[in-house]
Amino acid sequence: MPRRLDLEPREHELPLLPPVRIPPRGENRDDWVAACGGTEEPFTVRGRRLHYMWNRRNGDHAYYDCDRDIFLTPEEYMEIING
């Protein structure tokens, strides 16, 4: 008869990590939304889906790469646009 694997972690085997405090909404967090009052829609340039975004917390604007799940630097955006 096959031996049953003990999949339950044991207390002494768990890593000890410091507690993490997640700040409440609006405190030390970015708050990115679609630009133009939320009406800006994603668009495609050279096969890349980009979205122009606005940070309500600090007023910054940036292009978001929807496929790679990252914000682009201005240089990266210009490289995509200019080919």
N, C-alpha and C positions, 0 to 999 in steps of 0.2 A: 504494500500500500504506500503511495507517495506521501512524503512528509509535507505537512501543511507549513507554508511559509508564514512567519510572524511579520506581518506588514505594519503592525501598530508600533509607532515610535515609542521608545522608552524615555522617560524623563531625563535620565543621565546622558542620553545620546543626542538630545536637542542642542543646537548651537545657542550660545548665550549672546544675544544681541541687545544693544541698548534700545530703550523705547524710542519710538519715532513719533514726533508730534507733527500732525498734519495741520497746517494752519487753516482756519476757517476761510470760506470764500471771501475774496477781496483783500485778504491780509497776506502780503508777500507772494501773491500769485499773479500770473499774467491772466488777462481776461480778453482773449482774442475772439472776435466775431467778424462776419463778412463785412467788408467796407461798404460805404455808401448807405449807411443806415440799415445794414443787413440785407440790402438788395443785390449786392455784387454776387455774380454767379461764377462758378469755375469755368475756365476756358482752356482750350488746347493750343499749344504752340510746339511745333516740331515733335509731336507725339507725346508731349508732357502736359498733364492736367494741372493747371495752376489756379490759385484762388487768391485774389487780392484781399488782405485782411487788415483789420484795425484793432489795436489794443485799447480797450476802453479805460484801462487803468492808467496808462501813461501817454496815450495819444499817438504811439508809433504806428506806422503802416509797414506791411511786409508782404511779400509773395510767399504763399504756401504751396509746396509741391504735394499734391494730393496722393500721388502714387508712391512717393518715397516717405511720406509722413514726416516731412521736415520743413522748416522755414528756410528760405534761401537768403543768402547775403545779396546785397545789391550787385556785386560782381558776378555771382552765379546766375542771377536773373538776366543780366545783360549778356552773358555768354550764351544763354539759351535763346534769347531774342535775336541776337546777331548771328547765331549759328556758328 
